[in-house]
Amino acid sequence: MTKETFTKLVLESEKTLYRVSMSMLKNESDCEDAVQTAILTAYEKLGTLKNEEFFKTWLVRILINVCNKQLNERKRFVDIQEYMETAAATTEINIDVKMALKQLPLKIREVVVLYYMEDFSVKEIKAILNIPEGTVKSRLSKGRELLKLSLQ
């Protein structure tokens, strides 16, 4: 893969990377750091990508690993003011849905975000998260149930 192709594919994935990292980290600067780290890691490990067709899935998997590492390192809670600033800055979905999403457990939230906000298929999510297809489906079902209860 050429540098130009890599750059083009990264730019095409930019919004997805931002939304996935924001859904996990809930902090603009942490989100930016995670995306930059994931892109750098992807560039350094470009030789491990077997099929260019799966570049976006591969890159999102790298990003999720980076986000999980950041979460494990800091083990902190986001205060409500910081969350509200982030919610105000992102207008793609309304505040009630964002608050409901924030309440979901991380494992369920990441599947819901990948499926509904990023339009990944169940099979793609299975590959990204390295979990069985049935687990993806059950987490989606549980996520829908929890969101429904939260939004009522």
Contacts in CASP RR format, 6 or more apart in sequence:
PFRMAT RR
TARGET T0000
AUTHOR 0000-0000-0000
METHOD contacts of the structure
MODEL  1
MTKETFTKLVLESEKTLYRVSMSMLKNESDCEDAVQTAILTAYEKLGTLK
NEEFFKTWLVRILINVCNKQLNERKRFVDIQEYMETAAATTEINIDVKMA
LKQLPLKIREVVVLYYMEDFSVKEIKAILNIPEGTVKSRLSKGRELLKLS
LQ
1 46 0 8 1.000
1 49 0 8 1.000
1 52 0 8 1.000
1 55 0 8 1.000
5 52 0 8 1.000
6 42 0 8 1.000
6 43 0 8 1.000
6 46 0 8 1.000
9 55 0 8 1.000
9 56 0 8 1.000
9 59 0 8 1.000
10 39 0 8 1.000
10 42 0 8 1.000
10 59 0 8 1.000
12 56 0 8 1.000
13 55 0 8 1.000
13 56 0 8 1.000
13 59 0 8 1.000
13 60 0 8 1.000
16 56 0 8 1.000
16 60 0 8 1.000
16 118 0 8 1.000
17 35 0 8 1.000
17 38 0 8 1.000
17 39 0 8 1.000
17 59 0 8 1.000
17 60 0 8 1.000
17 63 0 8 1.000
18 31 0 8 1.000
18 35 0 8 1.000
19 92 0 8 1.000
19 113 0 8 1.000
19 117 0 8 1.000
19 118 0 8 1.000
20 60 0 8 1.000
20 63 0 8 1.000
20 64 0 8 1.000
20 67 0 8 1.000
20 110 0 8 1.000
20 113 0 8 1.000
20 114 0 8 1.000
20 118 0 8 1.000
21 30 0 8 1.000
21 31 0 8 1.000
21 34 0 8 1.000
21 35 0 8 1.000
21 38 0 8 1.000
21 63 0 8 1.000
21 66 0 8 1.000
21 67 0 8 1.000
22 28 0 8 1.000
22 31 0 8 1.000
22 86 0 8 1.000
22 90 0 8 1.000
23 101 0 8 1.000
23 109 0 8 1.000
23 110 0 8 1.000
23 113 0 8 1.000
23 117 0 8 1.000
24 34 0 8 1.000
24 64 0 8 1.000
24 67 0 8 1.000
24 68 0 8 1.000
24 71 0 8 1.000
24 106 0 8 1.000
24 109 0 8 1.000
24 110 0 8 1.000
25 31 0 8 1.000
25 34 0 8 1.000
25 67 0 8 1.000
25 70 0 8 1.000
25 71 0 8 1.000
26 78 0 8 1.000
26 82 0 8 1.000
26 83 0 8 1.000
26 86 0 8 1.000
26 102 0 8 1.000
27 78 0 8 1.000
27 82 0 8 1.000
27 86 0 8 1.000
28 85 0 8 1.000
28 86 0 8 1.000
28 89 0 8 1.000
30 70 0 8 1.000
33 70 0 8 1.000
34 63 0 8 1.000
34 66 0 8 1.000
34 67 0 8 1.000
34 70 0 8 1.000
35 63 0 8 1.000
37 66 0 8 1.000
38 59 0 8 1.000
38 62 0 8 1.000
38 63 0 8 1.000
38 65 0 8 1.000
38 66 0 8 1.000
39 59 0 8 1.000
41 62 0 8 1.000
41 66 0 8 1.000
42 49 0 8 1.000
42 58 0 8 1.000
42 59 0 8 1.000
42 62 0 8 1.000
45 62 0 8 1.000
49 55 0 8 1.000
49 58 0 8 1.000
54 127 0 8 1.000
57 120 0 8 1.000
57 124 0 8 1.000
57 127 0 8 1.000
57 128 0 8 1.000
60 114 0 8 1.000
60 118 0 8 1.000
60 120 0 8 1.000
60 128 0 8 1.000
61 127 0 8 1.000
61 128 0 8 1.000
61 129 0 8 1.000
61 130 0 8 1.000
64 110 0 8 1.000
64 128 0 8 1.000
64 129 0 8 1.000
71 106 0 8 1.000
83 102 0 8 1.000
87 95 0 8 1.000
87 98 0 8 1.000
87 99 0 8 1.000
90 98 0 8 1.000
92 117 0 8 1.000
93 117 0 8 1.000
96 151 0 8 1.000
97 147 0 8 1.000
97 151 0 8 1.000
99 150 0 8 1.000
100 146 0 8 1.000
100 147 0 8 1.000
100 150 0 8 1.000
100 151 0 8 1.000
101 109 0 8 1.000
101 112 0 8 1.000
101 113 0 8 1.000
101 147 0 8 1.000
102 109 0 8 1.000
103 146 0 8 1.000
103 150 0 8 1.000
104 112 0 8 1.000
104 143 0 8 1.000
104 146 0 8 1.000
104 147 0 8 1.000
107 139 0 8 1.000
108 139 0 8 1.000
108 142 0 8 1.000
108 143 0 8 1.000
108 146 0 8 1.000
110 129 0 8 1.000
111 125 0 8 1.000
111 129 0 8 1.000
111 136 0 8 1.000
111 139 0 8 1.000
111 140 0 8 1.000
111 143 0 8 1.000
112 139 0 8 1.000
112 140 0 8 1.000
112 143 0 8 1.000
112 144 0 8 1.000
112 147 0 8 1.000
114 120 0 8 1.000
114 124 0 8 1.000
114 125 0 8 1.000
114 128 0 8 1.000
114 129 0 8 1.000
115 122 0 8 1.000
115 125 0 8 1.000
115 136 0 8 1.000
115 140 0 8 1.000
120 128 0 8 1.000
122 133 0 8 1.000
122 136 0 8 1.000
122 137 0 8 1.000
122 140 0 8 1.000
123 133 0 8 1.000
125 136 0 8 1.000
126 132 0 8 1.000
126 133 0 8 1.000
126 135 0 8 1.000
126 136 0 8 1.000
129 136 0 8 1.000
END
